[in-house]
């Protein structure tokens, strides 16, 4: 037998013990220093171990900390990654019924520069013929028994809410007729949710189970970053009312705080506002502002490095926990990294013109389209090649990823960054800088829980 190549060993407060973590199984254990010699050798003969060490080896094996001599763990990682990547039981569609937006956010990656070839005749809202092409496409897909998952996107999707509600009912009817599953979510700036009392009810009727909304800080900070287009008017209070409505109607809501140098000092103030408004049970998380496209390059100097973001995120989770937010009760903890939808089959992003893309950072950038939803079988060779480029991307082509102990929980980071922003270099995830912190936090929480249980017994 031999130790796993994905083991991490860290000290604990007890000088006689260490904690061990495995990034392939994400198992975590505390063991005596005197017993970890099995993890410090290249291999050992299980049959020659004394009985007590055999029992210990059996426990280590359950957690994946030791493996058989013949085990090829990298091959196991590749198999697990690709098994999930090519799982085609669900069709995942990101649909933008409009690319129009009522906000003028400085860091928005959907701002296009002249070189990106945005068509002057592009539809502001999805026309009827594209809606029919979409419904026909879904009609063909469900005949194969695949479930459908839709994320409504934009621009600001609620500027086209009637289209969303109408299409949702038609998609639901198609999926029910063919006895397949259907579920949906939405990414919205949240400004229009409270405008019409019927909106939330229609969201529920459309089976929109979750919604992601952005608040970039307390009122004055948010309003300086996410203002109304044209008037630069404030948006914070209207969004907050919308979040309260969603909560009152049991729609799962996530608050994203887009984070850069201009608002990192004000995040804790936002938590105070949310708590004062009885929203500490809403899930809240930080988003790392990155210059994905040429349109947001002008904002690059405000962006923070991943290492800096990791430190900010660590402190953020501490604050959540201390302030009693639900999102802080469970410590941030790694899991086996699944492939991004952009690298999967049966996953597409659709714009109002019927152009399809693999990644939502490319939406509206016509040269990046992989074809039209009405006739994907006749896509041009360059479109087909672009789709193949997305589908065949994987972290295993990078030697630095293959040799990294964090590979199973990172998988090379964002493919868009690796292929188009970093020009062939993978983008390490936050785990590179924060893994030990997050694992230690979980370790401490588990020990505290065990101590509480033992005390009550």
N, C-alpha and C positions, 0 to 999 in steps of 0.2 A: 504494500500500500504506500501512498505518498500524500504529502500535504497538498491542498488545493493551491493553485497559482493565484487565486482571488482572495486569499486571506489577508486581513489586517489585524495587527495585534497592538493594543494600546494599554498603557498603565491605568490603574485605578487608584482611588484614595487609600485602598488597602495595599501596602507594599508587598504583601504576599500573594496578591492576585492580579490577573490581567483580564481585560475583556477582549474577545475575538469577534470579528465581523467578517462575513463572507459576502462579497458583492454579487456572486452568482445566485446564491440562495437567499440572500439578505438575512441570513440567520445571525443571531447575536447571543453570545454566551459569556459567562464569567467563569474562569477556571483558575486553579492554583498555579502559581509560577512553577512549582516543583513538578507539575504534570505536563507541561507544554513541550517537553522534549520531542514528542512525536511530530510537532509542527516545525521543528528546527533541523530536521534531517531531510535528505533528498528522497529517501524511501526506507521502508522497514518491513520486516517479515511478521505479519500478524500472528502466524502460527507459533512463533517463538516468544510471544509476549506472555508474561504472567497473567493470571486470571483477572486481577484487578485492572491491569492495563488494557486487557481485551475489552472489558466492560466500558472503560473510558473511551477507547477507540471506537466502540460501537456508537456511543453518544456523539462523538465528533463526526462520525460518518453520517448520522442522521441529519446533521446541520450542513453537510457538504464541506466540512473543514478538512476532512481527509477523503481520498477517493482511491479506487482501484488502480493498480499499476498501469493497466491498459487504457484507462480513461483518457480521452482527449477532450479536455474542457473547452478549448476554443471551438472545436467542432460542435460541442453541445450548445455553446452560445450561438453559433451560426444557425444551427437547426432550430432552436427556439425562436430566434429573431425572424427567420424566414417563414417558419410555420405560421407565426402570427401575421407577418407582413402579407402573405399570399392567401390568408383566410378570406374567402370571398362570400361569406354568408350574409354580409350586410353591405348595401350600397350607401356610401356616405356622400351626400351632396351639400355643398355650401352654395346657397342661392342668393344672389344680390338682385332684387327686383328693381333697384335703382342704385346708381353710383353718386347721386346727388346727396349733399349733406347740408344740414342747417348749422353746422359748427365750423369754426375756422381754427383748428388746433395746429399750432406751429410745427409739431413733430409728426404729423400724419404722413405715413408712408405712401398713401394713395395720391399724393401730389406728384404729378408727372412732369418730367422736363421734355423739351422739344424732341429730343432724340428717341423718345419712347413711342412715338408714332400713334398718339391717340387720335382716333378718327374724329373729324369735325362733325360728321353726321351721326355720331353715336347717339343712341336713344337715351333720353333722360330716364324714362320709365320703360319697363319691359312691355313690348307690344303684344297684341293678341296672338300673332303667328308664332312668336317664341314661346309663349305660354303653352300653346298647343304642341309644339315640338317637345317641350319639357314633359308634358303629360303623356305624350306618345312614348317617349323614352322610358318613363317610369312604368308605363303599361307593359312594355317589352321586358323590362327587368324583372317585374314581379312574376311573370310567367315562369321564370326559372326558380321561383321559390325563395328569392332573396328578400330579406327585410329591408326597409328604407329608413334612413336617418337623415334628417335635414337640419342644417343650421342656417337660419335666415340672417343675412349679412348685408352690408352696403359699402359705401355711402351710409346713410342712415335708413335702415329698413322700414322704420315706421312712417317715413314720408310716403311709402307705398303700401300702407297697411291694408287697404282694400284688396290689393293684389294678393298680399300674403294670406288674408283670410279666405279669399275666394279659392286660391290655389290649394290651400290646406284642406279645405273641405273636399275638393276634387281628388286630391292625392289620397286622403283618408278613404274615400269611397272606392278608389281603385285597389288599395291595399286590402280593404275588408272583403271586397268581392273575390280577391285572389287568396284570401286567408293567409296573408303575411303580416308581419309586424310593422308598425309605423311609430316613430317618435321624433320630436323636434326640439330645438333650442333656438336662442336668438342672441346676437351681439348687437347692442343698441347703446346710444348715448343716454337714453332714458328720459330725454327732455319732453317727449310727446306722450308719455304714458299717462300722466294725470290730466291731459288736455280734454279727453273725452271719457266719461265714466264707463262707456261701453267697451273701451279698448281692452281693459284687463279681462273682461268676460270673454271677449272674442279671442284673446290669447289662449285662454283655457279651452275654449271650443276647438281651437286649432291644434290642441295637444302640444302646445309649447310648454315643456316641463321645466326648463331652466332658462335663465336670462343673465347675461354678463353685462354689467354697467360700470362705467368708469367715473370715479371721483378722485381728483388729483390732489386733494388736500382740503383743509377747511375752506369756508366760503370765499375769502379774499384771494387765496392762492389758486383754488380751482378756477374761479372766474377770470383770473389773469392768464390762464392757460387754455381753457376750453370755453371760449366765448361764442356767442351767436355770430353767424356770418353776416357781414354787412353792417350791423349796428354795434358789434362787439359787446352786446348786452350780456348780463349775467345769466348763468344757467344753474347754479348750484341748488337753489331752493326748490326749483321745479323738479329737478332730478331726485332730490331727497323725498319729496312728496310722492313721486312715482315709486320709489323703493318701498315706502311705507304701504302703498296700495298693493304692491306685489306680495309683500309679506302677509298682509291682511287676507289675501286671497290664496295663500298657500302655494304660490309659485316660487320654486327654488331660485334664489337670487345670489349672485356672486358680485362682489365689488372689487374691481381692479384699480389699483393705484399706479398709474404709469410714473415711473421713478427716474429722475435725472438730477443733475446738480442744482437745479433751480427750486426743487421742492423737498429735498431729503430732510431738511430741518423741520418740516411742518407736518410730517406724517402722524406723529403722536397727537397733534392737535385735532386731526381728523378723527382719530379714535375717540377722543373726548366728545366730539359732536355726535358721533354715531351712538355712543353709550347714552348720552343725554336724550337721544331720540328712541331709546329702547330697541336699538338695532345691533346689540352685541351678539345676537344669535345668527346674524347674516355672515356668510363666509366672506372673508376679505383677504386679498393677497396682493403682492407687489408685482408689477410688470416692469421688465427691464427695457427701457427705451433704447432702441438700436437703430442706426441709419440704414434700414433695409434697402431703400431705393434712392435713386439720384434726386428725387423730389425732396427728400428730407436730409440730404447731405449738409445743407446749410445749418442744420441743428446739431451736427456731429460734435461740436466743441462742448455742448451741454451734456453729452452722454457720459456715463460712468463705465469704467472697466468692469469686467465680470468679477474680478477679485474684490473690488470695492463694493459691488452690488451684493456679494455674498455676505460681507460684514454687516451691511445695512439690513439685509434680510434676516440674519441671525438675531440682531437686536429687535427687529420688528416682531418676530415670533415670541421673543421674551416678553415684550410689551403686551402682546395679545394674551399671553398666559396670565400675566400679572393683573391685567384689567378684566379678566373673566370672560373674554370673547370665546365663543365656541370654537373658532378656528385655531385657538391657541391651546385647546385642551389636549389635542393629539399632536405630538411633536412631528415636525417635518421629517420624513424618513424615506430613504431610497427604496425603489422597487425596480424590477427588471424593466429596462426601457423598451417600449414597443416602438415600432416604426411609425413615423409621421404619416398622416393620411396622404400627404403629397407623394410619398414613395409607394403607395399601395395601388393595387388594381381596384376598380370599381369605386374610386373616390375622385371627385371632380369639384371644381369651383366654376360657377356659371355667372356670367355678367348679363346685363339687360339686352345685349345684342345677340345672345345665344352663343357667344364665344366661350369656350371651356378652357380651363387652366388646371394645373396640378397644385399650385400653391396660392393662397389668398393674398400673399404679398405681390403677386403679379397681376391681379385682377385689373382689367382696363388697359393693360399694356399689350396691345394687339400682337406685336411680334412674338410674345411669349405664349400665345394661345396654342392649344394642341388640336383645335378644330372646332367645328360648329355642332351644337347638340342635335340639329336636325339631320345631319349627315356625317357622322363620325367615320363611317366606313370609307368615305372618299377624301379623307384628309390628305393634304399634300405631304410629300416625303419629309420636308423640313419640320412639319408639325408632328409627324410620326416620330421622327428622330428626337424631338424635344421631349415627347412623352416617354420614350424609351430611356432617355437620359435620367429622367426622374425615377422611373420604375426600377432601374438597375443600380441606382446609387446605394451604396452600403458602406458602413465604417470599416469593413474588413480589407478594403483596398488601401488603407493608410497604415503603414508600419507602426507609427506612433500609437494608433488605436489598438492594433493587434497586441502590442506589447504592454498595454496599460492595464493595471489591476482594476481600474474603474470601468472598463469597457462594458460590462453587463448593465450598469446603471446609467451609462452615458450614451453609448452607441454613436459616438461621433458628433453629438449635438445636432444642430439644425443643418439639414441638407442644403437649404437655400444659401446659408452663409458659406458653407464649405465650397459649393459649386460656383457661386456667382459673386459673392462679396469678398471672400478670402482667397479666391482663385486657386482652389485645389487644396486648401489647408483646412482640416477639421476645426470646429469651434468647441473647445472644452466647455462642458456645462459647469454650473455652480458647484457641483460635487467636488471638483478639483480643489476647491478652496474651503468648503464648508463641511465635507463629509464627516470628519472626526467630531466636529461640534454637534452636528445633528444626531449622530449615533450616540454620543455621550449623553445628550439630552434625553433620548429614549431610554438609555441605560439607567439614568438617574430616576426617571419616572417609574420604570418597572421595579426598581429596587424599593422606591417609596411605597408603591402599591403593595408589594410583597410584605414589607414591614407592617403596613396598616392591617393587612389580613392576618398576619401572625399575632399582632397585638390584640385583635378582636376575638381570636380563637380561645 
